[in-house]
């Protein structure tokens, strides 16, 4: 169905205006036709009456007064309003009297009514008068026979003349048209008033309510779900309004439910991502713990081998140095080649430095062993179940792993860790997860101290005590479990 191109507030007045104009035009045409017909009928009746009276009067004058007074009668009828021409012709179709003097004694065929000559003769023969309307509708002709008298020797009157006069309808029709126009204007004014009343009526009960319904629908289409039409009444528009309001309420409820579901889905997605991140982190930490445990195991074996053999190497080197010292005591003057080799290897420095080197190697292997032990304690990969552990060992292992960050660098100061352990007994917990907690806490503390110092000016650094206190306390064993 194609869309109506104009809004109702314009289309209804336009339709009423067109309807009123068409009705007024039709009414005007009918009034004109009726007025013209009424004028023709009135003039025809008047012509019939006047012609019959005048013909009788003329017959009387010709019969008893020998035609005296006929000229006066013709002149009087010519003075009547709307008479264009009046004449009396004899039996030979010659004008006897006429309202126009120039027509006297002229043949009818030489006058303005020559085209009516056949009608005049017909009336003379039938001796029956007639009234007719001209072909152009602008005049009415009355043609009546008039007995003019008898010829000598005639028993009955044989001279029959014809009375002809013509009424001009132009002025009458113009007046009738003016009257019709006046009546049409009055009718059109009343019709316009009626159309205006109808327009206000339709505008009140239809256009304004439809506009309100359209505004509500447009507002709903733009996303205003709280809009309602709220049209009162029991007509079709009110029913449409109620259906629209129900639809808007259902859309609003559905939209609210959709938004709520969307929020729930977003929260579920966020929780899923958090869980996924935790799983990935757990997998990474599990893999890292497994890797650390494997590396610690692989490093621990050769380090233990080296550390265990260092004591033998130290004893062997001391024995060799003693043997060389005895050779030097009993053979103070060795061969030249031996003396040169002794000087080249710097035997005295070697004898002095070798114990120091071995001692440093021993310290290094002990440190490596502690680091490996710290890694193993931190990862606790082989201790995934609940187990009685000393949390101090976990803290020490964490500090050992983070020792590189505790040392001072060019961009960050050295951090001093003061350990004040209490007499906390072993607790039952997941050692690996607890060590990860210690790792996160101490790492965050190191970052906070560095940020605190980094964001201060030089004069402020001296005034700031970059200390963070970390306290570990077990309130309830259920928390650890």
Rosetta blueprint (number, residue, H / E / L):
1 X L
2 X L
3 X L
4 X L
5 X L
6 X L
7 X L
8 X H
9 X H
10 X H
11 X H
12 X H
13 X H
14 X H
15 X H
16 X H
17 X H
18 X H
19 X H
20 X H
21 X H
22 X H
23 X H
24 X H
25 X H
26 X H
27 X H
28 X H
29 X H
30 X H
31 X H
32 X H
33 X H
34 X H
35 X H
36 X H
37 X H
38 X H
39 X H
40 X H
41 X H
42 X H
43 X H
44 X H
45 X H
46 X H
47 X H
48 X H
49 X H
50 X H
51 X H
52 X H
53 X H
54 X H
55 X H
56 X H
57 X H
58 X H
59 X H
60 X H
61 X H
62 X H
63 X H
64 X H
65 X L
66 X L
67 X L
68 X L
69 X L
70 X H
71 X H
72 X H
73 X H
74 X H
75 X H
76 X H
77 X H
78 X H
79 X L
80 X L
81 X L
82 X L
83 X E
84 X E
85 X E
86 X E
87 X E
88 X E
89 X E
90 X L
91 X L
92 X L
93 X L
94 X E
95 X E
96 X E
97 X E
98 X E
99 X L
100 X L
101 X H
102 X H
103 X H
104 X L
105 X L
106 X L
107 X E
108 X H
109 X H
110 X H
111 X L
112 X L
113 X L
114 X H
115 X H
116 X H
117 X H
118 X H
119 X H
120 X H
121 X H
122 X H
123 X H
124 X H
125 X H
126 X H
127 X L
128 X L
129 X L
130 X E
131 X E
132 X E
133 X E
134 X L
135 X L
136 X L
137 X L
138 X L
139 X E
140 X E
141 X E
142 X E
143 X E
144 X E
145 X E
146 X E
147 X E
148 X E
149 X E
150 X L
151 X L
152 X L
153 X L
154 X L
155 X L
156 X L
157 X L
158 X L
159 X E
160 X E
161 X E
162 X E
163 X E
164 X E
165 X E
166 X E
167 X E
168 X E
169 X L
170 X H
171 X H
172 X H
173 X H
174 X H
175 X H
176 X H
177 X H
178 X H
179 X H
180 X H
181 X H
182 X H
183 X H
184 X H
185 X H
186 X H
187 X H
188 X H
189 X H
190 X H
191 X H
192 X H
193 X H
194 X H
195 X H
196 X H
197 X H
198 X H
199 X H
200 X H
201 X H
202 X H
203 X H
204 X H
205 X H
206 X H
207 X H
208 X H
209 X H
210 X H
211 X H
212 X H
213 X H
214 X H
215 X H
216 X H
217 X H
218 X H
219 X H
220 X H
221 X H
222 X L
223 X L
224 X L
225 X L
226 X L
227 X L
228 X L
229 X L
230 X L
231 X L
232 X L
233 X L
234 X L
235 X L
236 X H
237 X H
238 X H
239 X H
240 X H
241 X H
242 X H
243 X H
244 X H
245 X H
246 X H
247 X H
248 X H
249 X H
250 X H
251 X H
252 X H
253 X H
254 X H
255 X H
256 X H
257 X H
258 X H
259 X H
260 X H
261 X H
262 X H
263 X H
264 X H
265 X H
266 X H
267 X H
268 X H
269 X H
270 X H
271 X H
272 X H
273 X H
274 X H
275 X H
276 X H
277 X H
278 X H
279 X H
280 X H
281 X H
282 X H
283 X H
284 X H
285 X H
286 X H
287 X H
288 X H
289 X H
290 X H
291 X H
292 X H
293 X H
294 X H
295 X H
296 X H
297 X H
298 X H
299 X H
300 X H
301 X H
302 X H
303 X H
304 X H
305 X H
306 X H
307 X H
308 X H
309 X H
310 X H
311 X H
312 X H
313 X H
314 X H
315 X H
316 X H
317 X H
318 X H
319 X H
320 X H
321 X H
322 X H
323 X H
324 X H
325 X H
326 X H
327 X H
328 X H
329 X H
330 X H
331 X L
332 X L
333 X L
334 X L
335 X L
336 X H
337 X H
338 X H
339 X H
340 X H
341 X H
342 X H
343 X H
344 X H
345 X H
346 X L
347 X H
348 X H
349 X H
350 X H
351 X H
352 X H
353 X H
354 X H
355 X H
356 X H
357 X H
358 X H
359 X H
360 X H
361 X H
362 X H
363 X H
364 X H
365 X H
366 X H
367 X H
368 X H
369 X H
370 X H
371 X H
372 X H
373 X H
374 X H
375 X H
376 X H
377 X H
378 X H
379 X H
380 X L
381 X L
382 X L
383 X L
384 X L
385 X L
386 X L
387 X E
388 X E
389 X E
390 X L
391 X H
392 X H
393 X H
394 X H
395 X H
396 X H
397 X H
398 X H
399 X H
400 X H
401 X H
402 X L
403 X H
404 X H
405 X H
406 X H
407 X L
408 X L
409 X L
410 X L
411 X L
412 X L
413 X L
414 X L
415 X L
416 X L
417 X L
418 X L
419 X L
420 X L
421 X L
422 X L
423 X L
424 X L
425 X L
426 X L
427 X E
428 X E
429 X E
430 X L
431 X H
432 X H
433 X H
434 X H
435 X H
436 X H
437 X H
438 X H
439 X H
440 X H
441 X H
442 X H
443 X H
444 X H
445 X H
446 X H
447 X H
448 X H
449 X H
450 X H
451 X H
452 X H
453 X H
454 X H
455 X L
456 X L
457 X L
458 X H
459 X H
460 X H
461 X H
462 X L
463 X L
464 X L
465 X L
466 X L
467 X L
468 X L
469 X L
470 X L
471 X L
472 X L
473 X L
474 X L
475 X L
476 X L
477 X H
478 X H
479 X H
480 X H
481 X L
